[in-house]
Amino acid sequence: MSDTLIQSAAPEAAASPTTAGREAPCALLRMTRRFPRTALWNDSADPVQLAASIGFGAVGATCNPVIALAAVRADRERWEARIAQIHREHPTATEGEIGWQVVEELSTGAAAQLLPAFEATGGRNGRLSIQTNPQLAFHTDALVAQAERFAGLAPNVIVKIPATAEGIAAIEEATYRGIATNATVSFTVPQAVAVAEAVERGLERRAADGLPDVELGSVATIMGGRLDDWLKVQAERRGLLLTPGALDWAGVAALKNAYRIFTERGYRTRVLSAAFRNRLQLTELVGGDLVLSPPFEWQARINAADLELDERIDVPVAPEILAELSRHLPDFVRAYEPDGMAPEEFASFGATRQTLRQFLAANAELEQLVRDVVVPAP
């Protein structure tokens, strides 16, 4: 096996959002034109970045506490003024409530930017994906209630619900109520399959009750890079000496396997690749009927490199890589095999715990930012 499987350095200086699309070669625009089934989403709701990404052919975007925090910090003067205004208008609102008002306003602005794509595709694309509060990850009824609220913000909202056992139940109920869903906090094939099955149950319930058939554009995210992150933690803890680069293929392997299963079973949900850590999480999935959602920094870097993005969705991961990962890392087997975990185990999977803690921390940071505006430090 090659000792140089992949170059996986983190993105460095990227072209600015205002110049990337005009002055740099646009590999992503070529990709979206050549492979129209492969949908490009921007992994941010920042309005400037999203406008540039739409120029590359993007037809979707996402928002969560981490993204909202970054967007607020990128335009701090505007958002601090807005936070102060919300506080004046709603003096009894908590810091958390004000923070989520900001998330909602950021999301509705991005949804407006995507509305033309939504209308052009009949609702399959042009979606703004807004994440439910991570504090609700284990409360089905609360997740459904927040999904209903978010669905009312704009016609092209798709609601991110965590792929915990409770979240999967919420996805079924939300689907039944005609709410578009995107599974998040999802890293594995069994989670993606459970999500797709929940969507099918929700759609079948709608049909049985005579409710109208609607295009929800449902997607099941696999955060491939975060699966890689977790397996690297496991490899370090076990003192493993794996082939250089092998661990960068784990998330890609899970995404390819999920896509194969979804295609064979005819699920009405698309796989979505998120949490980029290397270019494989885009280049190895091109050509499929799925969604690729890289951060804007990765998009700018891919365009600057002028990568030739060819169809590789059906090219399997090298069997020696799969064998090495399976032999040494039980959590890879749990993530790769469709029956590797039961829904009751999703919440205890290491990547789930790691990511939920990060989302909760970002939620707390957003509240702290609101606090600093409302009650400035002396």
For each residue, the residues with C-beta under 8 A, 3 or more apart:
1: 5 243 246 318 320 321 324
2: 5 245
3: 243 244 245
4: 7 244 245
5: 1 2 243 244 245 246 248 249 321
6: 245 248 249 278 279 280
7: 4 278 279
8: 245 248 277 278 280
9: 12
10: 277
11: 14 295 297 298 300 301
12: 9 301
13:
14: 11 20 296 297 300 301 304
15: 19 20 23 24 300 303 304
16: 19 20
17: 20 46 48 49 51 52 296 300
18: 48 52
19: 15 16 22 23 24
20: 14 15 16 17 23 24 52 299 300 303 304
21: 24 26 29 52 55 56 303
22: 19
23: 15 19 20
24: 15 19 20 21 300 303 304 306
25: 303 304 306
26: 21 29 30 55 56 303
27: 30 31 302 303 305 306 307 308 309
28: 31 32 40 56 57 58 299 302 303 309
29: 21 26 32 33 55 56 57
30: 26 27 33 34 309
31: 27 28 34 35 38 40 57 286 309
32: 28 29 35 36 38 39 40 56 57 58
33: 29 30 36 57
34: 30 31 309
35: 31 32 38 286 287 309 311
36: 32 33
37: 287 288 289 290
38: 31 32 35 285 286 287 288 289 290 291 292 313
39: 32 59 60 125 270 290 291 292
40: 28 31 32 53 56 57 58 59 60 291 292 293 299
41: 58 59 60 61 62 129 272 291 292 293
42: 45 49 50 53 54 58 60 61 62 293 294 295 296 299
43: 61 62 67 274 276 293 294 295 296
44: 49 50 61 62 63 67 70 71 295 296
45: 42 50 61 62 63 67 68 71 106 107 109 110 128
46: 17 49 50 67 70 71 74 296
47: 50 51 109 110 113
48: 17 18 51 52
49: 17 42 44 46 52 53 296
50: 42 44 45 46 47 53 54 58 61 110 113 114 296
51: 17 47 48 54 55 113
52: 17 18 20 21 48 49 55 56 296
53: 40 42 49 50 56 58 61 296 299
54: 42 50 51 57 58 59 113 114 117
55: 21 26 29 51 52
56: 21 26 28 29 32 40 52 53 299 303
57: 28 29 31 32 33 40 54
58: 28 32 40 41 42 50 53 54 61
59: 39 40 41 54 114 117 121 125 126
60: 39 40 41 42 114 117 125 126 127 128 129 158 291 293
61: 41 42 43 44 45 50 53 58 110 113 114 128 129
62: 41 42 43 44 45 67 128 129 130 131 160 182 274 293
63: 44 45 67 68 71 103 106 107 110 128 129 130 131
64: 67 68 130 131 160 184 359 362
65: 68 69 99 103 131 134 359 362 363 365 366
66: 69 70 358 359 362
67: 43 44 45 46 62 63 64 70 71
68: 45 63 64 65 71 72 99 102 103 106 366
69: 65 66 72 73 362 365 366 369
70: 44 46 66 67 73 74
71: 44 45 46 63 67 68 74 75 79 106
72: 68 69 75 76 79 102 106 366 369
73: 69 70 76 369
74: 46 70 71
75: 71 72 78 79
76: 72 73 79 80
77: 80 81
78: 75 81 82
79: 71 72 75 76 82 83 102
80: 76 77 83 84 373
81: 77 78 84 85
82: 78 79 85 86 102 105
83: 79 80 86 87 98 102 369 370 373 374
84: 80 81 87 88 373 374
85: 81 82 88 89
86: 82 83 89 90 93 98 101 102
87: 83 84 90 91 93 98 370 373 374
88: 84 85 91
89: 85 86
90: 86 87 93 97 98
91: 87 88
92:
93: 86 87 90 97 98 101
94: 97 98
95: 98 99 367 368 370 371 374
96: 99 100 363 367
97: 90 93 94 100 101
98: 83 86 87 90 93 94 95 101 102 370 374
99: 65 68 95 96 102 103 363 366 367 369 370
100: 96 97 103 104 133
101: 86 93 97 98 104 105
102: 68 72 79 82 83 86 98 99 105 106 366 370
103: 63 65 68 99 100 106 107 130 366
104: 100 101 107 108 130 150 153
105: 82 101 102 108 109
106: 45 63 68 71 72 102 103 109 110
107: 45 63 103 104 110 111 128 130 150 153 154 157
108: 104 105 111 112 128 153 154
109: 45 47 105 106 112 113
110: 45 47 50 61 63 106 107 113 114 128
111: 107 108 114 115 128 153 154 156 157
112: 108 109 115 154
113: 47 50 51 54 61 109 110
114: 50 54 59 60 61 110 111 117 118 126 127 128 156
115: 111 112 118 119 126 154 155 156
116: 119 120 126
117: 54 59 60 114 120 121 125 126
118: 114 115 121 123 125 126 127 155 156
119: 115 116 122 126
120: 116 117 125 126
121: 59 117 118 124 125 126
122: 119 215
123: 118 126 127 156 180 214 215 216 217
124: 121 215 217
125: 39 59 60 117 118 120 121 217
126: 59 60 114 115 116 117 118 119 120 121 123 156
127: 60 114 118 123 156 157 158 180 182 217
128: 45 60 61 62 63 107 108 110 111 114 154 156 157 158
129: 41 60 61 62 63 157 158 159 160 182 219
130: 62 63 64 103 104 107 150 153 157 158 159 160
131: 62 63 64 65 134 159 160 184 359
132: 136 143 146 147 150 159 160 161 162
133: 100 136 146 363
134: 65 131 137 162 185 356 359 360 363
135: 360 363
136: 132 133 139 142 143 146
137: 134 143 162 164 166 167 185 347 356
138: 164 166 347
139: 136 142 143 166
140: 143 144 166 167 169 170 173
141: 144 145 170
142: 136 139 145 146
143: 132 136 137 139 140 146 147 161 162 166 167 170 174
144: 140 141 147 148 170 173 174 177
145: 141 142 148 149
146: 132 133 136 142 143 149 150 159
147: 132 143 144 150 151 159 161 170 174 179 181
148: 144 145 151 152 174 177 179
149: 145 146 152 153
150: 104 107 130 132 146 147 153 157 159
151: 147 148 157 159 174 179 180
152: 148 149
153: 104 107 108 111 130 149 150 157
154: 107 108 111 112 115 128 157
155: 115 118
156: 111 114 115 118 123 126 127 128
157: 107 111 127 128 129 130 150 151 153 154 180
158: 60 127 128 129 130 180 181 182 216 217 218 219
159: 129 130 131 132 146 147 150 151 174 179 180 181 182
160: 62 64 129 130 131 132 181 182 183 184 221
161: 132 143 147 167 170 171 174 181 182 183 184
162: 132 134 137 143 167 183 184 185 186 356
163: 167 168 183 184 185 186 191 192 194 195 220 346
164: 137 138 167 168 185 343 346 347 352
165: 168 169 343 344 346 347
166: 137 138 139 140 143 169 170
167: 137 140 143 161 162 163 164 170 171 183 185
168: 163 164 165 171 172 183 194 195 198 343 346
169: 140 165 166 172 173 198
170: 140 141 143 144 147 161 166 167 173 174
171: 161 167 168 174 175 181 183 195 198 199 202
172: 168 169 175 176 198 199 201 202 205
173: 140 144 169 170 176 177 202
174: 143 144 147 148 151 159 161 170 171 177 179 181 202
175: 171 172 178 179 181 198 199 201 202 203 206 216 218
176: 172 173 202 203 205 206 211
177: 144 148 173 174
178: 175 206 211 212 214 216
179: 147 148 151 159 174 175 216
180: 123 127 151 157 158 159 216 217 218
181: 147 158 159 160 161 171 174 175 199 216 218 219
182: 62 127 129 158 159 160 161 218 219 220 221 272
183: 160 161 162 163 167 168 171 186 191 192 195 219 220 221
184: 64 131 160 161 162 163 221 223
185: 134 137 162 163 164 167 223 352 355 356 359
186: 162 163 183 191 192 195 220 221 222 223
187: 191 222 223 224 226 227 230 251 254 335 349 351 352 355
188: 191 192 222 227 254 334 335 336 340 341 346 349 351
189: 192 193 222 254 257 258 261 335 336 337 338 340
190: 193 194 334 335 337 338 339 340 341 342 346
191: 163 183 186 187 188 194 195 220 222 341 346
192: 163 183 186 188 189 195 196 220 221 222 258 262 271
193: 189 190 196 197 258 261 338
194: 163 168 190 191 197 198 343 346
195: 163 168 171 183 186 191 192 198 199 220 269
196: 192 193 199 200 220 262 265 267 268 269
197: 193 194 200 201 267
198: 168 169 171 172 175 194 195 201 202
199: 171 172 175 181 195 196 202 203 216 218 220 267 268 269
200: 196 197 203 204 267 268 269
201: 172 175 197 198 204 205
202: 171 172 173 174 175 176 198 199 205 206
203: 175 176 199 200 206 207 268
204: 200 201 207 208
205: 172 176 201 202 208 209
206: 175 176 178 202 203 209 211 212 213
207: 203 204 210 211 213
208: 204 205
209: 205 206
210: 207
211: 176 178 206 207
212: 178 206
213: 206 207
214: 123 178
215: 122 123 124
216: 123 158 175 178 179 180 181 199
217: 123 124 125 127 158 180 270
218: 158 175 180 181 182 199 268 269 270
219: 129 158 181 182 183 269 270 271 272 291
220: 163 182 183 186 191 192 195 196 199 258 262 269 270 271 272
221: 160 182 183 184 186 192 272 273 274 293
222: 186 187 188 189 191 192 227 251 254 255 258 271 272 273 274
223: 184 185 186 187 226 227 251 274 275 351 355
224: 187 227 228 250 251 252 254 255 273 274 275 276 277 281
225: 228 229 251 274 275 276 277 278 281
226: 187 223 229 230 251 275 351 354 355
227: 187 188 222 223 224 230 231 250 251 254 335 351
228: 224 225 231 232 247 248 250 251 277 278
229: 225 226 232 233 277 351 354
230: 187 226 227 233 234 331 349 350 351 354
231: 227 228 234 235 247 250 325 329 331 332 335
232: 228 229 235 236 247
233: 229 230 236 237 350 354
234: 230 231 237 238 329 331 350
235: 231 232 238 240 242 247 328 329
236: 232 233 239 240
237: 233 234
238: 234 235 328
239: 236
240: 235 236 328 329
241:
242: 235 246 247 324 325 328
243: 1 3 5 246 321 324
244: 3 4 5
245: 2 3 4 5 6 8 248 249
246: 1 5 242 243 249 321 324 325
247: 228 231 232 235 242 250 325
248: 5 6 8 228 245 252 277 278 280
249: 5 6 245 246 252 253 280 317 318 321 325
250: 224 227 228 231 247 253 254 325 329 332 335 336
251: 187 222 223 224 225 226 227 228 254 255 275 277 281
252: 224 248 249 255 256 280 281 284 285 317
253: 249 250 256 257 317 321 322 325 336
254: 187 188 189 222 224 227 250 251 257 258 335 336
255: 222 224 251 252 258 259 271 273 281 284 285
256: 252 253 259 260 284 285 313 316 317
257: 189 253 254 260 261 336 338
258: 189 192 193 220 222 254 255 261 262 271
259: 255 256 262 263 271 285 288 290 313
260: 256 257 263 264
261: 189 193 257 258 264 265 338
262: 192 196 220 258 259 265 267 269 270 271
263: 259 260 266 289
264: 260 261
265: 196 261 262
266: 263
267: 196 197 199 200 262
268: 196 199 200 203 218
269: 195 196 199 200 218 219 220 262
270: 39 217 218 219 220 262 289 290 291
271: 192 219 220 222 255 258 259 262 288 290 291
272: 41 182 219 220 221 222 290 291 292 293
273: 221 222 224 255 276 281 282 285 290 291 292 293
274: 43 62 221 222 223 224 225 293
275: 223 224 225 226 251 281
276: 43 224 225 273 279 281 282 294 295 298
277: 8 10 224 225 228 229 248 251 281
278: 6 7 8 225 228 248 281
279: 6 7 276 282 283 298 302 307
280: 6 8 248 249 252 283 284
281: 224 225 251 252 255 273 275 276 277 278 284 285 292 294
282: 273 276 279 285 286 292 294 298 302 309
283: 279 280 286 307 309 312
284: 252 255 256 280 281 312 313 315 317
285: 38 252 255 256 259 273 281 282 288 290 292 312 313
286: 31 35 38 282 283 292 309 310 311 312 313
287: 35 37 38 310 311 312 313 314
288: 37 38 259 271 285 313 314
289: 37 38 263 270
290: 37 38 39 259 270 271 272 273 285 313
291: 38 39 40 41 60 219 270 271 272 273
292: 38 39 40 41 272 273 281 282 285 286
293: 40 41 42 43 60 62 221 272 273 274
294: 42 43 276 281 282 298 299 302
295: 11 42 43 44 276 298 299
296: 14 17 42 43 44 46 49 50 52 53 299 300
297: 11 14 300 301
298: 11 276 279 282 294 295 301 302
299: 20 28 40 42 53 56 294 295 296 302 303
300: 11 14 15 17 20 24 296 297 303 304
301: 11 12 14 297 298 304 305
302: 27 28 279 282 294 298 299 305 307 309
303: 15 20 21 24 25 26 27 28 56 299 300 306
304: 14 15 20 24 25 300 301
305: 27 301 302
306: 24 25 27 303
307: 27 279 283 302
308: 27
309: 27 28 30 31 34 35 282 283 286 302
310: 286 287
311: 35 286 287 314
312: 283 284 285 286 287 315
313: 38 256 259 284 285 286 287 288 290
314: 287 288 311
315: 284 312
316: 256 319
317: 249 252 253 256 284 321 322
318: 1 249 321 322
319: 316 322 323
320: 1 323 324
321: 1 5 243 246 249 253 317 318 324 325
322: 253 317 318 319 325 326 336
323: 319 320 326 327
324: 1 242 243 246 320 321 327 328
325: 231 242 246 247 249 250 253 321 322 328 329 332 336
326: 322 323 329 332 333 336
327: 323 324
328: 235 238 240 242 324 325
329: 231 234 235 240 250 325 326 332 333
330: 333 334
331: 230 231 234 334 335 349 350
332: 231 250 325 326 329 335 336
333: 326 329 330 336 337 340
334: 188 190 330 331 337 340 341 345 349
335: 187 188 189 190 227 231 250 254 331 332 340 341 349 351
336: 188 189 250 253 254 257 322 325 326 332 333 340
337: 189 190 333 334 340
338: 189 190 193 257 261
339: 190
340: 188 189 190 333 334 335 336 337
341: 188 190 191 334 335 345 346 349
342: 190 345
343: 164 165 168 194 346
344: 165 347
345: 334 341 342 348 349
346: 163 164 165 168 188 190 191 194 341 343 349 352
347: 137 138 164 165 344 352 353
348: 345 352 353
349: 187 188 230 331 334 335 341 345 346 352 353
350: 230 233 234 331 353 354
351: 187 188 223 226 227 229 230 335 354 355
352: 164 185 187 346 347 348 349 355 356
353: 347 348 349 350 356 357
354: 226 229 230 233 350 351 357 358
355: 185 187 223 226 351 352 358 359
356: 134 137 162 185 352 353 359 360
357: 353 354 360 361
358: 66 354 355 361 362
359: 64 65 66 131 134 185 355 356 362 363
360: 134 135 356 357 363 364
361: 357 358 364 365
362: 64 65 66 69 358 359 365 366
363: 65 96 99 133 134 135 359 360 366 367
364: 360 361 367 368
365: 65 69 361 362 368 369
366: 65 68 69 72 99 102 103 362 363 369 370
367: 95 96 99 363 364 370 371
368: 95 364 365 371 372
369: 69 72 73 83 99 365 366 372 373
370: 83 87 95 98 99 102 366 367 373 374
371: 95 367 368 374 375
372: 368 369 375 376 377
373: 80 83 84 87 369 370 376
374: 83 84 87 95 98 370 371
375: 371 372
376: 372 373
377: 372
378:
